[in-house]
Amino acid sequence: MKTVKIELREVKLGILSGATKGWFIVGEQDIIHGMAHPIDGELFTISSTTDPRIQAFGWCPMFDSLAHVQNDLEIALAMSSAAEVEEWIEESERFDDEGHQGHLH
């Protein structure tokens, strides 16, 4: 499967009580595709307002580690469309349409 190299660049994200740790999803030529941040303790989620391939993961996808975030995004960002990413997610073991609203690693 084709992949692209990405970097999860640590940043501070603003929250009501100050700041929390987060990561910009940075691709080739320092293009920021979105961001990752922790949720519910040991889980992570991703989001993007600009890249439909990240949006294809759905609302608040959950990952159990930053390594899974990076691995999945290196695959997804090598794809040519959101539809291709959606198909890959649905066909993979990552998809759980029963207990977790669609996507959990």
C-alpha positions as CSV (number, residue, x, y, z in Angstrom):
1,M,0.0,0.0,0.0
2,K,1.3,3.4,-0.9
3,T,2.3,5.8,1.9
4,V,3.6,9.3,2.4
5,K,5.8,10.6,5.1
6,I,4.2,12.8,7.7
7,E,5.4,14.5,10.9
8,L,3.3,14.9,14.1
9,R,4.7,18.2,15.2
10,E,3.9,18.9,18.9
11,V,2.2,22.2,19.7
12,K,0.1,23.7,22.5
13,L,-3.6,24.0,21.9
14,G,-5.8,26.5,23.6
15,I,-8.5,25.2,26.0
16,L,-10.7,26.9,28.6
17,S,-8.3,26.2,31.4
18,G,-5.2,27.3,29.5
19,A,-3.4,24.9,27.1
20,T,-3.1,21.2,26.3
21,K,-0.7,19.2,24.2
22,G,-1.6,18.6,20.5
23,W,0.1,17.8,17.2
24,F,-0.1,19.4,13.8
25,I,-0.3,16.8,11.0
26,V,2.5,18.0,8.7
27,G,3.2,16.6,5.3
28,E,5.6,17.4,2.5
29,Q,6.7,21.0,2.0
30,D,5.5,21.8,5.6
31,I,1.9,21.6,4.6
32,I,-0.4,21.3,7.6
33,H,-3.2,18.9,6.9
34,G,-4.9,19.0,10.3
35,M,-4.2,18.3,13.9
36,A,-4.3,15.5,16.5
37,H,-5.0,15.8,20.2
38,P,-5.7,13.6,23.2
39,I,-9.2,12.8,24.4
40,D,-10.5,10.7,27.2
41,G,-7.1,10.1,28.8
42,E,-5.2,7.6,26.6
43,L,-7.1,8.1,23.4
44,F,-6.4,10.5,20.5
45,T,-8.5,12.0,17.8
46,I,-7.8,13.9,14.5
47,S,-9.5,16.7,12.7
48,S,-9.1,18.9,9.7
49,T,-11.1,21.8,8.2
50,T,-9.2,21.6,4.9
51,D,-8.3,18.1,4.0
52,P,-11.2,15.8,3.0
53,R,-9.1,12.7,3.4
54,I,-8.8,13.4,7.1
55,Q,-12.5,14.4,7.3
56,A,-13.3,11.0,5.8
57,F,-12.4,9.4,9.1
58,G,-15.6,10.9,10.4
59,W,-16.6,12.9,13.5
60,C,-14.1,12.3,16.4
61,P,-12.3,9.2,15.3
62,M,-10.5,7.5,18.2
63,F,-7.0,6.1,18.1
64,D,-5.3,4.3,21.0
65,S,-1.8,5.7,20.2
66,L,0.0,8.4,18.3
67,A,1.7,5.6,16.4
68,H,-1.7,4.5,15.0
69,V,-2.5,8.1,14.1
70,Q,0.7,8.4,12.2
71,N,0.4,5.0,10.5
72,D,-3.1,5.5,9.3
73,L,-2.5,9.1,8.1
74,E,0.6,8.1,6.2
75,I,-1.7,5.7,4.3
76,A,-4.8,8.0,4.0
77,L,-2.8,11.0,2.8
78,A,-1.3,9.0,0.0
79,M,-4.8,8.4,-1.3
80,S,-6.4,10.6,-4.0
81,S,-9.8,11.2,-2.5
82,A,-12.0,11.1,0.6
83,A,-14.0,8.3,-1.0
84,E,-10.9,6.1,-1.3
85,V,-10.1,6.7,2.4
86,E,-13.7,5.9,3.4
87,E,-13.6,2.6,1.4
88,W,-10.3,1.7,3.0
89,I,-11.6,2.3,6.5
90,E,-14.8,0.4,6.0
91,E,-12.9,-2.6,4.6
92,S,-10.3,-2.6,7.3
93,E,-10.4,-4.0,10.8
94,R,-10.5,-0.4,12.1
95,F,-14.2,0.0,11.3
96,D,-16.7,-0.7,14.1
97,D,-20.2,0.3,13.1
98,E,-21.7,-1.3,16.3
99,G,-20.3,0.0,19.5
100,H,-18.3,3.1,18.8
101,Q,-20.2,5.2,16.3
102,G,-18.1,4.0,13.3
103,H,-14.4,4.1,14.0
104,L,-12.1,2.9,16.8
105,H,-8.6,1.5,16.7
